Amino acid sequence: MAVFDLDYTCWPLWVDTHVDPPLKRKGEAINKVVDRYGQALSFYPHVPSIFFFCQRHNIAIAAASRTSAPSAARQALNGLILIDDSPSSSSTPKQVKSSSLFKYTEIYPGSKLTHFKKLHADSSIPYSDMIFFDDEHRNGEVGKLGVLFVEVGSQGLDLGTFTKGVAEWRARRSARGEDEGRKEADPATKM
């Protein structure tokens, strides 16, 4: 499971302080919502590609955010429309509501440990099969559960950070001896 923080990981602001809901798509805008004053919110440039990669390879996507404005975060996810122009999609690129890409969403204030315990309970996915991308070092506490924590730099999530995280997850799994006979079944090997 690929788990993503939202603020300063997937988009370049804190949804509870930098925008004033409601957040809505304006016209036919792609990857953009605006608040009541016209302040825009969009995903960082590589984030949509990362989401579609996960979707194409049957990797469950989850959000784990401690924002104090969960309804604003959900409005953003519901309003951010993305274009799926992947080679495996139909010949015509299709518009996709970003919220539809998330199988699980834990969006509320509190410790990320709480978020991950709920993700584990809801999904039955072992912690060792979860990768968490977040910009805040303190959230690395999820490593106590066995989750691989990948700290995202100040420019948000990009393909390099995502690829590095997947490579580290593979190396950990290999070190545990979990790769034998599973390489072909592992969608991450197609990266």
C-alpha positions as CSV (number, residue, x, y, z in Angstrom):
1,M,0.0,0.0,0.0
2,A,1.3,3.5,-0.9
3,V,0.2,6.0,1.8
4,F,0.5,9.7,1.2
5,D,0.3,12.7,3.6
6,L,-1.4,15.6,1.8
7,D,-0.1,19.0,3.0
8,Y,3.3,19.8,1.6
9,T,3.6,16.2,0.4
10,C,1.0,16.0,-2.4
11,W,0.1,19.8,-2.6
12,P,2.1,22.9,-1.7
13,L,0.1,24.3,1.3
14,W,-1.6,23.5,4.5
15,V,-5.3,23.1,3.7
16,D,-6.3,24.2,7.2
17,T,-4.5,27.6,7.0
18,H,-3.7,28.6,3.4
19,V,-7.1,28.2,1.8
20,D,-10.6,29.2,2.9
21,P,-13.3,26.7,1.9
22,P,-15.3,25.9,0.0
23,L,-12.8,24.5,-2.5
24,K,-14.3,24.0,-5.9
25,R,-13.2,23.2,-9.5
26,K,-13.6,26.3,-11.7
27,G,-14.8,25.5,-15.2
28,E,-12.9,22.7,-16.8
29,A,-9.7,23.1,-14.8
30,I,-7.5,20.1,-14.5
31,N,-5.6,19.5,-11.3
32,K,-6.9,22.8,-9.8
33,V,-9.4,23.9,-7.3
34,V,-9.9,27.4,-5.9
35,D,-11.1,28.6,-2.5
36,R,-13.7,31.3,-2.0
37,Y,-11.1,34.0,-2.7
38,G,-9.6,32.4,-5.7
39,Q,-6.6,30.9,-4.0
40,A,-5.6,27.9,-6.1
41,L,-4.7,24.4,-4.8
42,S,-3.1,21.8,-7.1
43,F,-1.1,18.6,-6.7
44,Y,2.7,18.9,-7.2
45,P,3.6,18.1,-10.8
46,H,4.6,14.5,-10.4
47,V,1.9,13.4,-8.0
48,P,-0.8,12.6,-10.6
49,S,1.6,10.3,-12.5
50,I,2.6,8.6,-9.2
51,F,-1.1,8.0,-8.4
52,F,-1.8,6.5,-11.9
53,F,1.3,4.3,-11.6
54,C,0.0,2.9,-8.4
55,Q,-3.5,2.4,-9.9
56,R,-2.2,0.6,-13.0
57,H,-0.1,-1.8,-10.9
58,N,-2.9,-2.6,-8.4
59,I,-1.1,-0.8,-5.5
60,A,-3.7,0.4,-3.0
61,I,-3.5,4.1,-2.4
62,A,-4.3,5.7,1.0
63,A,-4.2,9.2,2.5
64,A,-3.0,9.8,6.0
65,S,-3.4,13.4,7.0
66,R,-3.5,15.1,10.4
67,T,-5.1,18.3,9.1
68,S,-7.5,20.1,11.4
69,A,-9.6,20.8,8.3
70,P,-10.6,17.3,7.1
71,S,-13.6,18.6,5.2
72,A,-11.5,21.0,3.2
73,A,-9.0,18.2,2.4
74,R,-11.9,16.0,1.2
75,Q,-13.2,18.9,-0.9
76,A,-9.8,19.3,-2.5
77,L,-9.6,15.5,-3.3
78,N,-13.1,15.5,-4.7
79,G,-12.5,18.7,-6.8
80,L,-9.1,17.9,-8.2
81,I,-9.8,16.3,-11.6
82,L,-6.8,14.5,-13.3
83,I,-6.3,13.3,-16.8
84,D,-5.4,9.6,-17.1
85,D,-3.5,9.4,-20.4
86,S,-1.6,6.3,-19.5
87,P,-0.8,3.8,-22.3
88,S,-3.1,1.2,-20.7
89,S,-6.1,3.5,-20.7
90,S,-8.5,3.9,-23.6
91,S,-7.3,5.7,-26.7
92,T,-9.1,8.8,-25.4
93,P,-7.6,10.3,-22.2
94,K,-10.2,10.3,-19.4
95,Q,-10.9,12.6,-16.6
96,V,-10.7,11.1,-13.1
97,K,-11.7,12.6,-9.8
98,S,-8.6,12.2,-7.6
99,S,-10.6,11.0,-4.6
100,S,-11.6,7.9,-6.7
101,L,-8.0,6.8,-6.7
102,F,-7.8,6.5,-2.9
103,K,-9.0,3.2,-1.5
104,Y,-8.5,4.4,2.1
105,T,-8.5,7.9,3.6
106,E,-7.6,8.7,7.2
107,I,-7.9,12.5,7.4
108,Y,-8.3,13.9,10.9
109,P,-6.0,15.4,13.6
110,G,-3.9,13.1,15.7
111,S,-0.9,10.8,15.6
112,K,-0.1,9.0,12.3
113,L,0.2,5.9,14.5
114,T,-3.6,6.1,14.9
115,H,-4.1,6.6,11.1
116,F,-1.9,3.5,10.3
117,K,-3.6,1.3,12.9
118,K,-6.9,2.1,11.2
119,L,-5.5,1.5,7.7
120,H,-4.1,-1.8,8.8
121,A,-7.4,-2.8,10.5
122,D,-9.5,-1.8,7.4
123,S,-7.2,-3.3,4.8
124,S,-5.6,-6.3,6.5
125,I,-2.4,-5.2,4.7
126,P,0.7,-5.9,6.9
127,Y,2.6,-2.8,8.0
128,S,5.7,-4.2,6.3
129,D,3.8,-3.8,3.0
130,M,3.1,-0.1,3.5
131,I,5.2,2.8,2.3
132,F,4.4,6.2,3.8
133,F,5.5,9.4,2.0
134,D,5.4,12.5,4.3
135,D,7.2,15.8,4.6
136,E,7.4,15.9,8.4
137,H,10.2,14.0,10.1
138,R,8.2,13.4,13.3
139,N,5.8,11.2,11.4
140,G,8.5,8.7,10.9
141,E,7.2,7.3,14.2
142,V,5.1,4.9,12.0
143,G,8.4,3.0,11.5
144,K,7.7,1.5,15.0
145,L,4.9,-0.4,13.4
146,G,7.0,-1.7,10.5
147,V,5.9,0.8,8.0
148,L,8.6,2.1,5.6
149,F,8.7,5.9,6.1
150,V,10.0,8.0,3.2
151,E,10.6,11.7,4.0
152,V,9.6,14.0,1.2
153,G,11.7,17.1,0.5
154,S,10.6,20.8,0.6
155,Q,9.5,20.7,-3.0
156,G,7.0,17.9,-2.4
157,L,6.7,14.4,-3.7
158,D,8.4,13.7,-7.0
159,L,9.2,10.7,-9.1
160,G,12.8,10.4,-7.7
161,T,11.6,10.3,-4.1
162,F,8.8,7.8,-5.0
163,T,11.2,5.5,-6.9
164,K,13.7,5.7,-4.0
165,G,11.0,4.7,-1.6
166,V,9.9,1.7,-3.7
167,A,13.5,0.6,-4.1
168,E,14.1,0.7,-0.4
169,W,10.8,-1.3,0.2
170,R,12.0,-3.9,-2.3
171,A,15.4,-4.1,-0.5
172,R,13.8,-4.6,2.9
173,R,11.5,-7.3,1.5
174,S,14.3,-9.1,-0.1
175,A,16.4,-8.9,3.1
176,R,13.4,-10.6,4.9
177,G,13.5,-13.3,2.2
178,E,10.0,-12.4,0.9
179,D,11.0,-12.1,-2.8
180,E,11.6,-15.8,-3.6
181,G,9.0,-16.8,-6.2
182,R,7.2,-13.5,-6.0
183,K,9.2,-11.3,-8.4
184,E,6.8,-11.8,-11.3
185,A,3.8,-11.2,-9.2
186,D,5.2,-8.0,-7.7
187,P,3.8,-5.0,-9.6
188,A,6.6,-2.8,-8.3
189,T,9.1,-4.8,-10.3
190,K,7.5,-3.3,-13.4
191,M,8.6,0.2,-12.4
